[in-house]
């Protein structure tokens, strides 16, 4: 029987046997015992499945990863210590020095810096593109050494909607996978694999946790991309790995090759594991994700409609508004709602927008987004302050842009808070 996603939120992952704990246990142990040296050796050679050191894998983490994998409709998944780690691993698992990949310029500022600055120092080049360009203009950015295309389902902080089918066509016609960060939509509102994506990432810190208590990330593989069909492009997956006695991941692990390599190589060497305690908190958040996302979207649409009509508000971006530029794409890819995040600006520009933020009482200014409490920040001053004015413009971030994350409080209280702040301007 194939359960629906609401049921998967609650029941997937941990499968207790007779007499075992009904709730997911926290395996708060760094190590796992075996009776013989040979048993341990088989684990190190990837010849057997099991646990030996939490830096690579942990039963609590794997149960939560399996739940997210089931929700997204993938074949394998792994948790990471943060969303940034997930995006780094997702790219670095298939790119090495001398390689190139393409990313939307509208992605989260931290990811933009990771791709454009830090990974550049590693010899991996990223070309940032305007995701709204037509295919005939985007195609010119592909190079012989291009290894992936990256975008966000709903961009942070500009809340633009990614055109999956357009980028899937471009990526697959060039023999490369499409990687999509699905953090804002979550699999409740969008499952990118159904639209052509090959790999999905998440900052589980956001809606999946939902309570601002657990930093984490996740990578999910659809199992659809044929690495062996493009063997010359991806030697890390299709040629022998000397650190594991010459195994070839794509041959030995089939559809599980991508996640196995990310675990056996990257997690082994970089160690960005999510703690079992955080994975436990994440699992609790996932159990109510389907309930919370609906409330976030309902509240956000009401707030967006209020702001759209207010005389002191210059503009509002929220894809569920009929007037929004991305409304048609939202209806196509996210018909049940987008997310609880919207962007807007106050008439008078950057300084007035900042004054407005300081006058709010219920909504708090925090370096976070997408949890149960309403919060906001000013990207140009906070999350994206490392970008130049030109880079801000390329990312579609206006100087007055306020990222407003609508919580699950009574929406009338949220609107009342906005009203009193606007009245003081």
Secondary structure as UniProt FT lines:
FT   HELIX           5..11
FT   TURN            18..19
FT   HELIX           37..44
FT   TURN            45..46
FT   TURN            54..56
FT   HELIX           59..72
FT   STRAND          76..80
FT   HELIX           83..92
FT   TURN            93..94
FT   TURN            97..98
FT   STRAND          100..104
FT   TURN            105..106
FT   HELIX           109..113
FT   HELIX           114..118
FT   HELIX           119..121
FT   TURN            122..123
FT   STRAND          125..129
FT   TURN            131..132
FT   HELIX           135..138
FT   HELIX           139..141
FT   TURN            144..145
FT   STRAND          146..152
FT   TURN            156..158
FT   HELIX           164..173
FT   TURN            174..175
FT   STRAND          177..181
FT   TURN            183..185
FT   HELIX           186..189
FT   HELIX           192..195
FT   STRAND          199..203
FT   TURN            204..209
FT   STRAND          217..221
FT   HELIX           228..230
FT   TURN            231..233
FT   HELIX           235..238
FT   HELIX           242..244
FT   TURN            245..246
FT   HELIX           249..253
FT   HELIX           254..256
FT   HELIX           257..261
FT   HELIX           262..267
FT   HELIX           268..270
FT   HELIX           276..287
FT   HELIX           289..309
FT   TURN            311..312
FT   STRAND          313..317
FT   TURN            319..320
FT   TURN            322..323
FT   TURN            325..326
FT   HELIX           327..333
FT   TURN            335..336
FT   STRAND          341..346
FT   TURN            347..348
FT   HELIX           350..358
FT   STRAND          364..365
FT   STRAND          375..377
FT   TURN            379..386
FT   HELIX           389..394
FT   TURN            395..396
FT   TURN            399..400
FT   STRAND          402..405
FT   HELIX           411..423
//
